[in-house]
């Protein structure tokens, strides 16, 4: 009788997701917009309700793809609406990009996994992309 080989378990795990407060505010904003839709003229009603649907959609996506990014000794797992993608560290390319927008510097974390580029900002990560990049780099060095 052969015993199944145990799967390795990660010693350290980190994860990032949109902040719960922002998700709750999006849902609350959707509810307020839906209620306001009842008080405006028929043309404005559809516009306000469209905004409510958009805010509810943002809140729903935040809840469905939680956590957005997870890292451990074995590699990364990225979640999106199309499913989760996992890759070992050897298949992950990571870079931090700084751009100037509206007079301020905005950082984004760029992850390339299996030829797919995923760009994550502060909103998706719930944290500063620079700090996330530092933590990912430190975890990757521990593994190597």
N, C-alpha and C positions, 0 to 999 in steps of 0.2 A: 504494500500500500504506500503510495507516495503522498507526502504531505504538501499542501499548497505553499508556495513561497510567499512569505510575508511581504506586503508592500511597505516601502520605507515611509516612515512618518516624519513630517518636518519638525525640526527642533524649535525653530522660530518662525512666526507667521505675522505678517503685517497686512492690513487692509485699509482701503480708502473708499469712501462713498460720499455722496452729497450730504451736507449737514441736515439733520432732522428738522431744525428750526426753519430752514429755507424751504424744505418740502412742505411743512405744515403751513407756512405763509403762502405758498403757491395754492394749496388747497383752499385756504381761507379766502384768498383773493378771488379764486374761482367762484366760491359760494357767494361772496359779496357782489361780484359782477352778475351772476345769475339772478340774484334778487333785484339788482338795479335794472336789469333788463325788463322787469315788469313795470317800471315807472317811466320809461321813455317811449317816444313815438315808434310806430311799427318799423320804420327803416332803421332807426338807431338801435332798436331792440335786437335785430339780427347781428349787428356789429358788436354790441355788448355781449351777447350770448356767444359769439364766436371767440371773443376774448376769454370768456369763462371756460369754454371748452379747451382752449389753448392752455390755460393755467391748470385745469384739471389734468390735462395730458402730461404736463411737466411733472406734476406731483405723482401721477401714476407711473411714469417712466422711472422717476427717482426711487420709487418703492419696488418696482419689478427687477431692476438691475442692481440691487444692493448686495454685496459691495461691488463697486465698479472695477476696482483693481485689488488683487490679492497677490502677495509675494511671500514665498517661503524658501527653504533651502533647495527645493527642487526646481523652482522657476516661478513664472508669472501665470496668473489666470486673469483674463480680461473678460468682463461681462458686457454684453450689448443686447439690443432687442432681438438680434438674430441668433443669440446663444452665447455660450462661454467658449473662449479659446484659451487653451493652456499650452505653454511651451517651456522647455527647459532653458536655463540661463544661456546656454550656448547658441540658441536660436533667437535671442532677443538683442536687438540693437536699440539703445536708448540715447536720447539727446535732449537737451534743454534749450529752448529757443526764447530769446528776449525780443520783443517787438514794441515799438512805440505806437501807442494808440491814444488819440485825443489828448496828447500832451503827457501821458504817463506810460511807464514801462509795464508791459504785460508779459508774464512768463507762461509758457506752455511746455508740457512734457510730451515728447514725441517718442512713441514706442513702435518699432517695426518688428512684427512677428509673422513669419512665413510669407513675406512679401506684402503684408497688409500694414498700412500705416494708420495708427490711431493717435489722435492728438487730444490730450486731456488738459483742461484748464482748472483753475481754482474751483469753479462751480461743480465740475464733475468729480473732483477729488475730495472736496470738502477741506482742503488744506493747500498751503502754498506749494506750487509745483517745484520750486527750488528745494524745499525741505524734503519733499517726496523723492526727488532725484537723489539727494544726499543719502537718504535712508536706503533706497534701492541699491545705490552704489556700495554702501557699507555692507549690506546683506550679501550682495554678490561677491564681494571680496572675502567675506567669511567662508563662503562656500568653496571658492577657488583654492 
